[in-house]
């Protein structure tokens, strides 16, 4: 499995790409700004984007969504509780950013539930519903790689003061869904540096 990180847009949002080297099918986790860089990287490597997995629908994670949908036809996958956040500019803060995120307003193609498995080529990705930062936040596990969106950061957690956020839900999501995955799991958040479950269990001040 090929794995690559792109950090994009004004808020330095991480976009993660996984690809099956045999089939050349690819999936990305989140679709920040600068869609051209994502498309160019896919083209240079000869990958076909099949699915876009959204950890949540805040503006900095969806600015490239419409362009990628239009140019690649990839399926947009979103947890079922996050659909209204995707479609409401006050909930996703697009109105604050003042920038259109697509030539159209794409709807999700696949509504995810906790425990679902997404397959792209020979890559298998498990879905975890991790509300807290938003009510429909999701984290994704591919092998030993966990993509935590804005739920869990290195030595920090996602803010919970935005619409549909809830602090108690976020702590519960981390402690009941993510920490049990095991200390060796590598964590790749929506912003900033990677970490591991073990490091966060021992050193994250919100979890000790």
PLY file of the C-alpha trace (Angstrom):
ply
format ascii 1.0
element vertex 208
property float x
property float y
property float z
element edge 207
property int vertex1
property int vertex2
end_header
0.00 0.00 0.00
1.33 3.40 -0.98
0.84 6.16 1.60
1.43 9.89 1.23
0.54 13.09 3.09
-0.21 16.45 1.51
-0.63 19.53 3.73
-2.85 22.04 1.99
-4.71 25.33 2.32
-4.64 28.31 4.66
-5.12 26.17 7.78
-2.47 23.59 6.82
-4.98 20.75 6.66
-3.62 17.27 6.09
-4.87 15.22 3.15
-3.83 11.57 3.18
-3.64 9.39 0.10
-3.67 5.59 0.11
-3.22 3.64 -3.10
-3.12 0.02 -4.18
0.03 -0.31 -6.29
-1.39 -3.31 -8.15
-4.70 -1.82 -9.25
-3.64 1.85 -9.06
-6.91 2.58 -7.26
-6.63 5.32 -4.64
-8.55 6.81 -1.76
-7.97 10.12 0.00
-8.90 11.08 3.54
-10.28 14.64 3.49
-10.26 17.09 0.59
-8.69 20.39 1.68
-7.92 23.30 -0.62
-5.55 23.28 -3.63
-7.31 20.55 -5.58
-4.80 20.98 -8.40
-1.99 19.63 -6.22
-4.06 16.56 -5.34
-5.00 15.92 -8.96
-1.44 16.47 -10.19
-0.05 14.05 -7.63
-2.58 11.38 -8.64
-1.79 11.89 -12.31
1.97 11.78 -11.82
1.69 8.46 -9.99
-0.87 7.02 -12.39
-3.52 6.58 -9.68
-7.28 6.66 -10.14
-9.16 8.28 -7.27
-12.08 6.01 -6.34
-13.23 7.36 -2.97
-12.98 10.46 -0.80
-13.41 9.73 2.90
-14.30 12.78 4.97
-13.42 12.82 8.65
-15.90 15.68 9.03
-17.31 18.53 6.97
-15.66 21.71 8.25
-14.70 24.03 5.41
-10.96 23.40 5.59
-11.53 19.69 4.95
-13.91 20.06 1.97
-12.71 22.99 -0.16
-11.45 20.67 -2.93
-14.42 18.31 -2.70
-16.52 19.58 -5.58
-13.58 19.89 -7.95
-12.35 16.38 -7.20
-15.85 14.97 -7.61
-16.28 16.74 -10.92
-12.85 15.82 -12.30
-12.49 12.25 -11.04
-16.00 10.96 -10.31
-14.76 9.59 -6.96
-17.41 8.62 -4.43
-17.81 10.98 -1.48
-18.11 9.02 1.76
-19.34 10.71 4.94
-20.77 9.53 8.24
-24.55 9.67 8.17
-24.70 12.12 11.11
-22.56 14.70 9.27
-24.74 15.32 6.20
-26.31 18.54 7.49
-22.88 19.92 8.41
-21.72 19.33 4.83
-24.73 21.15 3.42
-24.96 24.11 5.81
-22.45 26.96 5.46
-23.09 28.14 9.01
-22.32 24.69 10.41
-19.27 24.07 8.24
-18.07 27.71 8.45
-17.76 28.23 4.71
-19.55 31.56 5.20
-16.69 32.62 7.50
-14.03 31.58 5.01
-15.75 33.48 2.19
-14.59 31.07 -0.50
-16.65 28.77 -2.68
-15.53 25.19 -2.29
-16.72 23.77 -5.57
-18.31 24.51 -8.93
-21.30 22.62 -7.57
-22.58 21.47 -4.20
-21.76 17.77 -4.08
-23.85 15.39 -2.03
-22.33 12.34 -0.32
-22.52 9.16 -2.39
-22.05 6.82 0.56
-23.40 7.39 4.07
-21.21 5.60 6.58
-22.03 3.95 9.88
-19.79 2.98 12.77
-18.10 -0.34 12.00
-18.43 -0.12 8.21
-15.54 -1.25 6.02
-14.56 0.60 2.86
-12.60 -1.27 0.19
-10.49 0.32 -2.55
-8.49 -2.15 -4.59
-6.97 -4.39 -1.93
-7.02 -1.65 0.70
-9.49 -2.11 3.54
-10.48 0.85 5.71
-12.57 0.50 8.87
-14.91 3.31 9.93
-15.18 4.57 13.52
-17.83 7.11 14.45
-15.97 9.56 16.70
-18.30 12.46 17.53
-17.08 15.38 19.57
-15.41 17.86 17.23
-18.60 17.53 15.18
-21.51 15.19 15.71
-20.74 13.09 12.65
-16.97 12.97 12.91
-15.31 9.77 11.75
-11.88 8.20 12.10
-10.49 5.64 9.68
-8.17 2.69 10.27
-6.15 1.15 7.42
-3.78 -1.52 8.71
-1.88 0.16 11.53
-2.59 3.69 10.27
-5.32 5.66 12.02
-6.65 8.85 10.43
-8.23 10.76 13.29
-9.34 13.98 11.61
-9.77 16.73 14.19
-10.68 14.32 16.98
-7.20 13.46 18.27
-4.02 15.44 17.72
-0.47 15.03 18.96
-0.71 16.00 22.66
-4.04 17.68 22.01
-7.66 17.14 20.98
-9.93 18.93 18.54
-11.85 22.01 19.64
-15.44 21.39 20.67
-16.84 24.95 20.81
-18.04 25.01 17.19
-21.57 24.01 16.09
-22.43 20.34 16.91
-19.23 19.98 19.00
-19.31 18.39 22.44
-16.36 17.93 24.80
-17.69 14.92 26.70
-18.48 13.13 23.45
-14.98 13.78 22.13
-13.24 12.38 25.21
-15.57 9.37 25.11
-14.81 8.81 21.42
-11.08 8.84 22.03
-11.13 6.67 25.13
-13.70 4.13 23.94
-13.00 3.96 20.20
-9.39 4.97 19.56
-7.28 4.09 22.61
-8.42 0.42 22.55
-6.88 0.03 19.08
-3.48 -0.44 20.71
-0.36 1.55 21.54
1.45 0.72 18.30
-1.20 2.29 16.08
0.16 5.31 14.22
-2.12 8.34 14.37
-2.36 10.80 11.47
-4.50 13.80 12.45
-6.24 16.45 10.38
-3.59 19.02 11.29
-0.03 18.83 12.52
2.37 15.99 13.18
1.70 12.29 13.51
1.85 10.40 16.79
0.91 7.01 18.19
-1.89 5.78 20.41
0.68 4.82 23.04
2.23 8.29 23.13
-1.16 9.93 23.51
-2.29 7.51 26.19
0.82 8.40 28.22
1.37 12.07 27.40
-1.80 13.75 26.14
-2.95 16.02 29.01
-6.60 15.61 28.05
-6.43 11.83 28.42
-4.32 11.34 31.53
0 1
1 2
2 3
3 4
4 5
5 6
6 7
7 8
8 9
9 10
10 11
11 12
12 13
13 14
14 15
15 16
16 17
17 18
18 19
19 20
20 21
21 22
22 23
23 24
24 25
25 26
26 27
27 28
28 29
29 30
30 31
31 32
32 33
33 34
34 35
35 36
36 37
37 38
38 39
39 40
40 41
41 42
42 43
43 44
44 45
45 46
46 47
47 48
48 49
49 50
50 51
51 52
52 53
53 54
54 55
55 56
56 57
57 58
58 59
59 60
60 61
61 62
62 63
63 64
64 65
65 66
66 67
67 68
68 69
69 70
70 71
71 72
72 73
73 74
74 75
75 76
76 77
77 78
78 79
79 80
80 81
81 82
82 83
83 84
84 85
85 86
86 87
87 88
88 89
89 90
90 91
91 92
92 93
93 94
94 95
95 96
96 97
97 98
98 99
99 100
100 101
101 102
102 103
103 104
104 105
105 106
106 107
107 108
108 109
109 110
110 111
111 112
112 113
113 114
114 115
115 116
116 117
117 118
118 119
119 120
120 121
121 122
122 123
123 124
124 125
125 126
126 127
127 128
128 129
129 130
130 131
131 132
132 133
133 134
134 135
135 136
136 137
137 138
138 139
139 140
140 141
141 142
142 143
143 144
144 145
145 146
146 147
147 148
148 149
149 150
150 151
151 152
152 153
153 154
154 155
155 156
156 157
157 158
158 159
159 160
160 161
161 162
162 163
163 164
164 165
165 166
166 167
167 168
168 169
169 170
170 171
171 172
172 173
173 174
174 175
175 176
176 177
177 178
178 179
179 180
180 181
181 182
182 183
183 184
184 185
185 186
186 187
187 188
188 189
189 190
190 191
191 192
192 193
193 194
194 195
195 196
196 197
197 198
198 199
199 200
200 201
201 202
202 203
203 204
204 205
205 206
206 207
